[in-house]
Amino acid sequence: MAAVVVALALAGAAVAVLLRGYDLAALVLGMLTAVATATVARAVNRLRRWPRSRLGFFRDRLVLVQGRTELQAPWDQVETVTLADQGDWAAARWPEITLTDRLTVRLRPKRRISFRPATFGVEPAACRDVMLRLRDDIALRERLPEFRARDLATIPLHTGELVRPEI
């Protein structure tokens, strides 16, 4: 929003200076206006491309919504939460572990969910830590809201830098 105000102010100043006959000053202000406009265009483009994804922590489950896909993982079915590389070739390199930015949640029976927390605006390591705490601490989960499908539609999207969730 501030970049829009700066761009408009610079454009107004450039026009005012041009009307008074200071061509060189108007050119400089015009170039600054172009830079401010480019900054605004970049910000708008990044916001339009930001994924419409939701990550919800509820009393009884974890919910991931990416586009039209919704995944739910009840806390009592979560076995492991890891950032370790899960490729088939990674097992041959044991005990060498490669950390990735992809979080893998293994569920009972033999299911897994894998996603990039940054897609949801959350730092990967912080997301892993919160999920492990919620999996293990029932009293902590009692502080969370109960799951209702319409809640996810009303939660505003997070845009901007990655956050570190803490409970």
BALO-972605 format. One record per residue: residue in three letters; x, y, z of N, C-alpha, C in turn. Coordinates in steps of 0.02 Angstrom, whole numbers. Each point is the difference from the previous one (the first is absolute). Layout:
N
{atom 'ALA'; {X; Y; Z}; {X; Y; Z}; {X; Y; Z}} ...
This chain:
167
{atom 'MET'; {42; -59; 0}; {-42; 59; 0}; {44; 62; 0}} {atom 'ALA'; {54; -2; 38}; {44; 58; 3}; {33; 12; -68}} {atom 'ALA'; {16; -53; -37}; {31; 8; -65}; {-48; 33; -49}} {atom 'VAL'; {-65; -13; 6}; {-50; 32; -43}; {-2; 75; 15}} {atom 'VAL'; {1; 17; 64}; {-2; 71; 20}; {63; 36; -25}} {atom 'VAL'; {58; -33; 6}; {62; 31; -23}; {-2; 9; -76}} {atom 'ALA'; {-24; -51; -36}; {-3; 5; -73}; {-46; 57; -21}} {atom 'LEU'; {-58; 6; 32}; {-46; 55; -17}; {29; 68; 17}} {atom 'ALA'; {33; 5; 58}; {31; 64; 19}; {55; 19; -49}} {atom 'LEU'; {41; -48; -19}; {53; 15; -49}; {-28; 20; -68}} {atom 'ALA'; {-53; -33; -21}; {-31; 17; -64}; {-29; 71; 3}} {atom 'GLY'; {-33; 16; 55}; {-27; 68; 8}; {54; 52; 1}} {atom 'ALA'; {55; -14; 35}; {55; 47; 3}; {32; 9; -69}} {atom 'ALA'; {6; -55; -38}; {29; 4; -67}; {-42; 44; -46}} {atom 'VAL'; {-65; -8; 4}; {-45; 41; -41}; {5; 74; 21}} {atom 'ALA'; {0; 12; 66}; {4; 69; 24}; {65; 33; -22}} {atom 'VAL'; {56; -36; 5}; {65; 28; -19}; {3; 11; -75}} {atom 'LEU'; {-30; -45; -38}; {0; 7; -74}; {-41; 61; -21}} {atom 'LEU'; {-55; 13; 34}; {-42; 59; -16}; {36; 66; 15}} {atom 'ARG'; {46; -2; 48}; {38; 61; 17}; {60; 10; -46}} {atom 'GLY'; {14; -50; -43}; {53; 8; -49}; {66; -30; 19}} {atom 'TYR'; {4; -38; 52}; {62; -33; 20}; {2; -71; -29}} {atom 'ASP'; {22; -3; -63}; {-3; -64; -36}; {46; -53; 30}} {atom 'LEU'; {60; 18; 19}; {48; -48; 28}; {-25; -29; 66}} {atom 'ALA'; {-26; 43; 43}; {-27; -24; 64}; {-61; -45; -11}} {atom 'ALA'; {-40; 18; -50}; {-59; -41; -16}; {23; -69; -25}} {atom 'LEU'; {53; -1; -39}; {26; -65; -25}; {24; -43; 58}} {atom 'VAL'; {36; 28; 47}; {24; -37; 58}; {-59; -26; 41}} {atom 'LEU'; {-49; 43; 13}; {-59; -22; 37}; {-40; -52; -38}} {atom 'GLY'; {-1; 5; -66}; {-33; -50; -42}; {33; -68; 5}} {atom 'MET'; {68; 0; 1}; {36; -63; 8}; {-13; -31; 69}} {atom 'LEU'; {-2; 42; 51}; {-16; -26; 67}; {-71; -27; 3}} {atom 'THR'; {-45; 32; -36}; {-70; -24; -4}; {-2; -69; -34}} {atom 'ALA'; {41; -9; -51}; {2; -65; -35}; {25; -55; 47}} {atom 'VAL'; {50; 15; 41}; {26; -49; 48}; {-54; -17; 52}} {atom 'ALA'; {-33; 51; 26}; {-53; -12; 49}; {-58; -40; -31}} {atom 'THR'; {-17; 15; -62}; {-54; -37; -34}; {21; -73; -11}} {atom 'ALA'; {62; -11; -18}; {25; -68; -9}; {-3; -39; 67}} {atom 'THR'; {15; 34; 54}; {-4; -32; 66}; {-71; -19; 17}} {atom 'VAL'; {-47; 44; -15}; {-71; -15; 11}; {-22; -59; -44}} {atom 'ALA'; {20; 0; -63}; {-19; -54; -46}; {28; -67; 24}} {atom 'ARG'; {62; 0; 24}; {30; -62; 25}; {-38; -26; 61}} {atom 'ALA'; {-18; 45; 45}; {-37; -22; 60}; {-68; -28; -18}} {atom 'VAL'; {-34; 32; -46}; {-66; -25; -22}; {7; -67; -33}} {atom 'ASN'; {50; -8; -42}; {12; -64; -34}; {14; -56; 50}} {atom 'ARG'; {41; 14; 50}; {15; -51; 51}; {-62; -18; 41}} {atom 'LEU'; {-41; 48; 15}; {-62; -15; 36}; {-48; -42; -41}} {atom 'ARG'; {-4; 14; -65}; {-44; -39; -43}; {24; -72; -8}} {atom 'ARG'; {66; -10; 2}; {27; -68; -8}; {3; -38; 66}} {atom 'TRP'; {-12; 34; 56}; {3; -34; 65}; {-51; -56; 2}} {atom 'PRO'; {21; -59; 20}; {-47; -57; -3}; {-58; 8; 49}} {atom 'ARG'; {-57; -25; -20}; {-59; 2; 42}; {-1; -64; 42}} {atom 'SER'; {47; -3; 46}; {8; -60; 41}; {-15; 17; 73}} {atom 'ARG'; {-24; -50; 35}; {-16; 9; 70}; {31; -58; 40}} {atom 'LEU'; {25; 16; 58}; {26; -49; 46}; {-34; 14; 67}} {atom 'GLY'; {-38; -49; 25}; {-37; 11; 61}; {17; -51; 53}} {atom 'PHE'; {13; 24; 60}; {11; -43; 58}; {-63; 2; 43}} {atom 'PHE'; {-32; -56; 8}; {-61; -4; 39}; {9; -50; 57}} {atom 'ARG'; {-47; 0; 45}; {3; -41; 60}; {10; -74; -17}} {atom 'ASP'; {-34; -24; -51}; {3; -72; -15}; {37; -17; -63}} {atom 'ARG'; {20; 49; -40}; {32; -16; -64}; {40; 58; -29}} {atom 'LEU'; {41; -18; -47}; {37; 46; -43}; {-37; 1; -66}} {atom 'VAL'; {-10; 60; -29}; {-36; 5; -64}; {43; 41; -48}} {atom 'LEU'; {10; -28; -60}; {36; 35; -54}; {-48; 8; -58}} {atom 'VAL'; {-4; 61; -26}; {-42; 13; -58}; {45; 34; -52}} {atom 'GLN'; {8; -32; -58}; {38; 28; -55}; {-45; -3; -62}} {atom 'GLY'; {-24; 58; -21}; {-45; 1; -57}; {-64; -37; 17}} {atom 'ARG'; {-16; -51; -38}; {-61; -40; 13}; {14; -62; 41}} {atom 'THR'; {62; -11; 19}; {18; -60; 38}; {1; 16; 75}} {atom 'GLU'; {-35; -40; 38}; {0; 7; 73}; {24; -65; 31}} {atom 'LEU'; {50; 5; 43}; {27; -58; 35}; {-9; 11; 75}} {atom 'GLN'; {-24; -52; 34}; {-9; 4; 72}; {40; -57; 33}} {atom 'ALA'; {33; 17; 54}; {39; -49; 37}; {-17; 4; 74}} {atom 'PRO'; {-38; -47; 26}; {-14; 0; 72}; {65; -8; 40}} {atom 'TRP'; {6; 37; 54}; {61; -1; 40}; {17; -69; 26}} {atom 'ASP'; {-50; -41; 15}; {15; -67; 27}; {26; -48; -53}} {atom 'GLN'; {-2; 19; -64}; {28; -41; -53}; {69; 22; -23}} {atom 'VAL'; {24; 58; 25}; {65; 26; -20}; {55; -39; 35}} {atom 'GLU'; {43; -33; -39}; {56; -37; 28}; {63; 42; 3}} {atom 'THR'; {22; 26; -58}; {61; 40; -2}; {-12; 63; -41}} {atom 'VAL'; {40; 51; 14}; {0; 62; -37}; {74; 17; -11}} {atom 'THR'; {21; 3; -63}; {71; 8; -13}; {13; 44; -61}} {atom 'LEU'; {58; 31; 1}; {25; 38; -57}; {53; -40; -38}} {atom 'ALA'; {13; -61; 22}; {51; -42; -33}; {-24; -20; -69}} {atom 'ASP'; {48; -7; -46}; {-16; -21; -68}; {-32; -69; 2}} {atom 'GLN'; {-57; -7; -34}; {-39; -63; 2}; {7; -41; -64}} {atom 'GLY'; {45; 20; -45}; {8; -37; -62}; {23; -72; 13}} {atom 'ASP'; {-17; -44; -45}; {19; -71; 8}; {76; -7; 1}} {atom 'TRP'; {34; 42; -36}; {73; -4; -2}; {31; 24; 65}} {atom 'ALA'; {-37; 38; 41}; {28; 26; 63}; {13; -55; 51}} {atom 'ALA'; {-38; -54; -2}; {10; -54; 48}; {67; -34; -9}} {atom 'ALA'; {26; 0; -61}; {65; -32; -13}; {58; 41; 29}} {atom 'ARG'; {-13; 62; 16}; {53; 44; 25}; {0; 5; 76}} {atom 'TRP'; {-38; -41; 35}; {-4; 1; 72}; {70; -10; 28}} {atom 'PRO'; {25; 33; 49}; {-32; 46; 47}; {4; 73; -22}} {atom 'GLU'; {20; 13; -61}; {3; 69; -25}; {-70; 23; -17}} {atom 'ILE'; {-22; 55; 32}; {-69; 25; -9}; {4; 68; -34}} {atom 'THR'; {-41; 9; -50}; {-4; 64; -35}; {-66; 33; 19}} {atom 'LEU'; {5; 61; 27}; {-60; 38; 17}; {-23; 39; -61}} {atom 'THR'; {-66; 4; -8}; {-29; 36; -56}; {-48; 53; 27}} {atom 'ASP'; {-31; 37; -45}; {-51; 49; 20}; {-70; -32; -5}} {atom 'ARG'; {-3; -64; -12}; {-63; -37; -7}; {-12; -39; 64}} {atom 'LEU'; {-59; 11; 29}; {-19; -34; 62}; {-40; -63; -17}} {atom 'THR'; {19; -55; 30}; {-35; -63; -12}; {-32; -23; 65}} {atom 'VAL'; {-65; -11; -2}; {-38; -23; 59}; {-21; -72; -15}} {atom 'ARG'; {26; -47; 39}; {-19; -70; -8}; {-58; -15; 46}} {atom 'LEU'; {-52; -31; -29}; {-61; -16; 36}; {-9; -75; 4}} {atom 'ARG'; {-38; -22; 50}; {-21; -69; 3}; {-62; -7; -42}} {atom 'PRO'; {-14; -49; -35}; {43; -55; -20}; {33; 13; -67}} {atom 'LYS'; {64; 7; -1}; {41; 5; -60}; {-22; 54; -49}} {atom 'ARG'; {-16; 57; 24}; {-15; 58; -42}; {50; 54; 16}} {atom 'ARG'; {10; 45; -46}; {41; 57; 15}; {-23; 61; -39}} {atom 'ILE'; {11; 57; 30}; {-16; 65; -30}; {66; 37; -5}} {atom 'SER'; {14; 28; -58}; {61; 37; -9}; {-17; 68; -31}} {atom 'PHE'; {28; 53; 29}; {-14; 67; -25}; {56; 47; 20}} {atom 'ARG'; {2; 57; -33}; {50; 52; 16}; {-35; 52; 45}} {atom 'PRO'; {21; 5; 63}; {-31; 49; 45}; {4; 71; -25}} {atom 'ALA'; {52; 16; -37}; {7; 69; -26}; {-59; 18; -45}} {atom 'THR'; {-31; -49; -32}; {-59; 12; -41}; {-56; 30; 42}} {atom 'PHE'; {0; -17; 64}; {-52; 24; 45}; {24; 60; 41}} {atom 'GLY'; {62; 24; -14}; {27; 57; 35}; {31; -16; 67}} {atom 'VAL'; {21; -63; 9}; {28; -22; 64}; {71; -27; -11}} {atom 'GLU'; {45; 17; 45}; {68; -27; -4}; {-2; -76; 11}} {atom 'PRO'; {37; -38; -40}; {-4; -74; 5}; {18; -27; 69}} {atom 'ALA'; {55; 21; 29}; {20; -27; 65}; {-50; 19; 55}} {atom 'ALA'; {-26; 60; -2}; {-49; 21; 51}; {-65; -40; -9}} {atom 'CYS'; {-20; -13; -62}; {-60; -39; -12}; {8; -71; 26}} {atom 'ARG'; {58; -30; -12}; {14; -67; 26}; {-4; -1; 76}} {atom 'ASP'; {31; 49; 32}; {1; 2; 73}; {-70; 7; 29}} {atom 'VAL'; {-41; 44; -30}; {-68; 10; 25}; {-41; -64; -9}} {atom 'MET'; {8; -32; -57}; {-38; -62; -13}; {19; -55; 49}} {atom 'LEU'; {64; -6; 15}; {22; -51; 49}; {-27; 15; 69}} {atom 'ARG'; {1; 63; 19}; {-27; 18; 66}; {-75; -13; 4}} {atom 'LEU'; {-36; 16; -53}; {-72; -11; 0}; {-16; -75; -1}} {atom 'ARG'; {41; -39; -35}; {-11; -72; -1}; {7; -30; 69}} {atom 'ASP'; {49; 24; 38}; {18; -31; 64}; {-36; 30; 60}} {atom 'ASP'; {-23; 62; -4}; {-27; 34; 58}; {-76; 11; -7}} {atom 'ILE'; {-38; -44; 31}; {-73; 4; -5}; {-26; 64; 33}} {atom 'ALA'; {30; 19; 56}; {-22; 61; 35}; {10; 62; -44}} {atom 'LEU'; {53; 1; -38}; {13; 55; -46}; {-51; 2; -56}} {atom 'ARG'; {-19; -58; -26}; {-51; -3; -52}; {-68; 23; 24}} {atom 'GLU'; {-14; -7; 64}; {-64; 22; 27}; {-9; 75; -6}} {atom 'ARG'; {55; 37; -8}; {-4; 73; -8}; {-19; 20; -71}} {atom 'LEU'; {2; -47; -46}; {-16; 14; -71}; {-75; -3; -11}} {atom 'PRO'; {-24; 32; -53}; {-72; -4; -16}; {-19; -68; -28}} {atom 'GLU'; {-64; -15; 4}; {-25; -62; -31}; {-6; 11; -75}} {atom 'PHE'; {5; -54; -37}; {-2; 4; -73}; {-71; 10; -25}} {atom 'ARG'; {-9; 50; -41}; {-62; 11; -38}; {21; 20; -70}} {atom 'ALA'; {-28; -32; -50}; {23; 10; -69}; {-4; 73; -21}} {atom 'ARG'; {-48; 36; 23}; {-7; 70; -23}; {53; 45; 30}} {atom 'ASP'; {34; -21; 54}; {53; 41; 30}; {55; 15; -50}} {atom 'LEU'; {19; -50; -40}; {55; 10; -47}; {-16; 51; -53}} {atom 'ALA'; {-63; 7; -18}; {-19; 48; -51}; {3; 71; 26}} {atom 'THR'; {-8; 10; 65}; {-2; 68; 28}; {68; 24; 25}} {atom 'ILE'; {48; -45; 8}; {66; 20; 24}; {35; 39; -56}} {atom 'PRO'; {26; 59; 15}; {33; 38; -53}; {65; -34; -21}} {atom 'LEU'; {18; 8; -64}; {61; -27; -25}; {59; 37; 30}} {atom 'HIS'; {54; -36; 13}; {62; 31; 23}; {40; 20; -61}} {atom 'THR'; {21; 62; -4}; {43; 21; -54}; {59; 37; 29}} {atom 'GLY'; {57; -10; -29}; {60; 34; 23}; {53; -49; 20}} {atom 'GLU'; {39; 17; 50}; {56; -41; 21}; {-24; -62; 37}} {atom 'LEU'; {45; -48; 8}; {-16; -61; 37}; {-8; 16; 74}} {atom 'VAL'; {-45; -35; 33}; {-11; 10; 71}; {26; -59; 39}} {atom 'ARG'; {14; 10; 63}; {21; -54; 45}; {-56; -10; 50}} {atom 'PRO'; {-41; -51; -11}; {-56; -12; 48}; {26; -24; 66}} {atom 'GLU'; {-25; 28; 53}; {18; -22; 67}; {-64; -6; 41}} {atom 'ILE'; {0; -50; 43}; {-59; -11; 43}; {22; 7; 71}} 
